Amino acid sequence: MNNEEFFNISELEQAGKTQEGFVLLTRLVDEKHPLALLDMSLRCYSTEGFVYPIQAIPTDVKKSEEYAVQAKKELEKLSAAGDGEAKRMLAEIYLGHWHPIHEKSIEKAEQLFLEAYEAKCYFAANELATFYVGSDLEKAKFWYQEAERHNCRVIQDDRLET
């Protein structure tokens, strides 16, 4: 999954170019980019609470749900094709981090995070470390070290330092 253009949206918005960012987001939604669909789903639910200014749009819960469902379908397609980043994002959906319309499943999330890592999405080691920190400290330490080994650790937890 290529996210480079998607990340440009937040760069534009952070630079005060909210209209340009929204135009890019809309184009990526039309192209069925999964993260753009998830983002638009959140924006249709509410544009309040974003860290930086974004294009305000009217609340439309039905549209929000439609975008969320479409995003999950697109992630499932990419995941089935072996895309590790898609597996990682799909796991986040199963943890309930994106939209209340989605099914929550700790078991599916765990399996997808593991599959994401196996598909060389090493960033998933961060999620696995935090996933296990409350239930299996040794597993959490292992994944924390894996994130460090792959130079992609973005979490900090003194309990996991060796």
Secondary structure as GFF3:
##gff-version 3
##sequence-region A 1 162
A	DSSP	alpha_helix	4	14	.	.	.	ID=ss1
A	DSSP	alpha_helix	18	30	.	.	.	ID=ss2
A	DSSP	alpha_helix	34	45	.	.	.	ID=ss3
A	DSSP	alpha_helix	61	80	.	.	.	ID=ss4
A	DSSP	alpha_helix	84	94	.	.	.	ID=ss5
A	DSSP	alpha_helix	106	118	.	.	.	ID=ss6
A	DSSP	alpha_helix	124	132	.	.	.	ID=ss7
A	DSSP	alpha_helix	137	149	.	.	.	ID=ss8
A	DSSP	three_ten_helix	158	160	.	.	.	ID=ss9
###
